[in-house]
Amino acid sequence: MSIFANLFGMTQTAINFRMDNDLRQRFTRVVQGMGLTPSAAFTVFAKAVVREGAIPFRVVSDDDAQWEAWFYSSENQARLTESRARWEVGERIEFTADQWEEMVRRLRAEPDADMDKLRKEIRDEPPHQL
């Protein structure tokens, strides 16, 4: 125990958890490059969680990360820009809420889908029965 911890009554405890060995090695290299030990890096993380009352960065699933990567991709941004230009000249594409949900579901399953073909398929489908 350090002199500082003795003076202020702070005790330390060990925490053990499992992680992939490759991830541990890569993590260690990164934090050592910052002048930290893995233990110090996790302590910094723990203090930030306590201070913020939350994890100090956004946590997303791999599926969400893939969805965001697709949504913000240059191809999709070009598609959105084209759609906005069509909207501004009065071309409207109307869908029901169910049709929008189906469009999102299909785009998540197949991000490179042809949007015009997808719009036509969804608009031509019979309405969903409740």
N, C-alpha and C positions, 0 to 999 in steps of 0.2 A: 504494500500500500504506500502511496506517495506521502510525503510530508504534508502537502496541501490537503489531501484527503483526510489525513489524521487530524489536522488543525480544524477542519470544518465538518468533521463527522460524516464525510461521504465515504461510502463503501462501494466496492465494485463487485460485480457478479459476472460470471461467464454465461454466455448464451450459445447454445449449439444448434445448428440447423444444417440441413442437407441442400446441396446445389450441384448441378452438373460440373464435373471437373474442368471441362474446357471453359465454361463460363467463369468459374472461380479463377482460373489462370489469367484469362483476359481481363477480368475485373481487377485482379491484383496488379497487373502491369499498368493499367490505366491510373489507378489511385496512387501507385508508387510514382508515376510520372508527375503527379500533383504534389508529391512529398508527403503522402499519407500512407499509413498502413491500412489494410482492410478493416481492422478493428476500429481505427480512428474514423474511417469513412462511414462505417455503420453507426458509430456514435453521432457523427454529424447528422446523418439521416434521422436517427431517433430523436435528437434534439429538435430538428425542424418539424417533425411530425407532432411532437408535444407542443411546440410554440404555435404552429398553425392550426392544430386540432384536426389535421387531415394530412394525407400523403401530399408532399409538396410538389407534385407534378401529376399530370393527367395519366391515369391508368386506363388502357384500352385493351380489349382482346385482340388477338391476331386478326380475327374477322373484321373488327372495327378499324384496325390499322390499315388493312387492305382496302376497305371501303373508302377510307379517307384518302389513301394514296390514289385510288382511282378517281374520286371526286375532284381532287385538286390537280389531277394530271393535266398536262397541256392539251391533250386530245379532248378531254371532257370540258375543259374551260373554253376551248374553241367551239364545241358543240353548244354550250350555254350561251356564248356570245352570239352565235348564229340564231339561236332560238329567241334571244332578246331582240335582235334586229328584225326578225319576222314579226314579233309581237308589236314592235314600234311602228311597223307599216300596216298594222291592222289585221295581220294573219293570226287568227286565234285557234288554238287547239284546246278543245274542251274534253275533260274526262270527269267521270264520277270519282268519288273517294275510293271506291273499290278498284276502279281502273288504275288510279295512281298507286295504290298499295301493290297491285299486281305488277306495275311497271318497276317499282322499286325492288320488289322481290326478284324479278327476272334480271334486273341490272346487277343485283348483288351476286346472283348465280353466274351471270355471264357479262362481265363489265365491258367486253368488246362488242357487244351486240349492236347490230345496225339499228339506230334509233328510229329511222323512218319506217322500217319493216316492223319493228316492235310496236310503234304507235298504231300502225294499221291492224296488226294482229289483235291488239288489245281492244281497239275500238270496234272491230268486227265480231268479237266474241259475244255470245248471248249474255245478258245480265246475270249476275250471280243470284241464286235463290237464297233467301234468308230462312 
